[in-house]
Amino acid sequence: MKRFIALPLVFTLFFAFAVSPAGADSKASAKIEDSITVLEEMMSIPEKGIPPALLNNADGIAIIPGVIKAGFILGGRYGTGVLLVRNKEGKWSDPSFMSLTGGSIGWQAGVESIDIILVFKSGRSIERIKRGKFTLGADASVAAGPVGRQASAATDVQLKSEIYSYSRSRGLFAGLALEGAALQIDDEENEVYYGREGRFVENIFQEKKIKTPPEAEKLTGLLTKYTTGKR
């Protein structure tokens, strides 16, 4: 009789561990590792990378690996990534998890995984993201960013958009239109990853009572490497 009682208990414990926060934590860590890879690979191609002048003056950066775009005439997008902001001293914050969702209409067919980096020139956009869902093209202008080390600071200043997008395509599409896509802080993923309950994105950005995991420190250090630290 004890054997028959023990078996259901074993299966119950197995499924409890399978859906425990530890699994989600591992998923979140993998997302940051993917973000590190995307940033390193994009910045390793000087003639196609983000201009240092633009990145050095950025107020924030979002890295969204593996955004899925699928559709035939009517399409959609979905992806998750991280958002980091920069203070007045030029120091980068810990990453906050975020999502990108949105639909598009046009003549298109296929499925594609695209890595996206968004560079925020204005802190206004980041403040709006912290308050709730933020729509690219409606709440702030977004444009394809200039590329290459030859893009001068003067040219960057003349560009009027608040946000500049960079993408790396792996599938069937050529390019990605981001107007209408929505960005939103993922509070649940932040809770799991940082081991705290509640909406504390402001604490993440201001490094208040937050224990930073190793891979998050690695990402912040990588961004510091690519920027001067001066504003």
Order of alpha helices (4+ residues) and beta strands (2+ residues): alpha-alpha-alpha-beta-beta-alpha-beta-beta-alpha-beta-beta-alpha-alpha-alpha
